[in-house]
Amino acid sequence: MTDAAGKRVYEVDEVVLGWKPAESADAALEWVLQRIDRLAAPLTLLTVLDAKKSYDDEQRAQIQRDAEAVAGEIEKKHPSITVTTRIVEGDPPQVLAGLTSPEKLVVVGTDRRRGLSLRYAFSFGARLAARANGPVALIPHGESELGTGVVVGVDGTPASLAAARVAARIALARGGEELVIVHVWQEPTPWQDAYLPPDDGFLESLQKVHQDVLDESVAQFAEDWPELVITKKLVHGLAPWGLLDQAARGSLLVVGTRSSRGIQRFFLGSVSHTVVLNLEGPTIVVPNK
């Protein structure tokens, strides 16, 4: 898509929505429809029938009719958008992950998590995001009123900078919404005290180092997108909880996750994993691949 000056601000070739008749899917659909005209990308409603369950012909036909009815309503309200429906069979996270790429945005609805996080260590959203080769939007349903601003966490790594680029483009695609760039830092843990220099100003120096990381990230995006409204925040605490606290005040959180190989590619990094298991609102996970 392009902005008013004709500048391309968010490159998406296709939006894939994991859809089924459910409240979580309805929330994700509503989130997509609020943005689909600005994204100016074709929309695919993808229904993945879990291969572990059995569906008779009538159930499959009803799902197809429901999907086509939803597609028809979308086309009436958004005549410039091409909408297609697909029904496939397989493991839902694996199928959706196979469709991800840097040029696509895959969107799924999810239930809000309650109880111990360990119980959700292999949740649908975590499994999908860990396997993804492109951005994945996780939209919880039943959320409270959202704030404003696209929130993104940076730590100077390639993964966080990739996420920040996506967040910047989304902020522009949403009519110039504020981009909130957050860096969360924490002092060394107590067991490291023996290795710390005996200098009362050490923590102040450490905070300045982290401030520099934030300032450098903000300067880069301010230069690349001078039209962006950027707010920078240096937050003290544990990274995932600091980001989630900021996300509770924004309309969208964007987090990056590192690339992995072998068995590790089925797991998110510790920060993004904790965020996915404790969603405060719409969240996009961006792999650095």
PyMOL commands that set and color helices and strands:
alter all, ss='L'
color gray80, all
select helices_A, chain A and resi 23-33+36-39+57-77+92-98+117-120+124-131+158-173+190-195+202-224+239-247+262-266+270-277
alter helices_A, ss='H'
color red, helices_A
select strands_A, chain A and resi 14-18+43-50+83-90+104-110+136-140+150-153+179-185+230-236+252-257+283-287
alter strands_A, ss='S'
color yellow, strands_A
deselect
rebuild
show_as cartoon
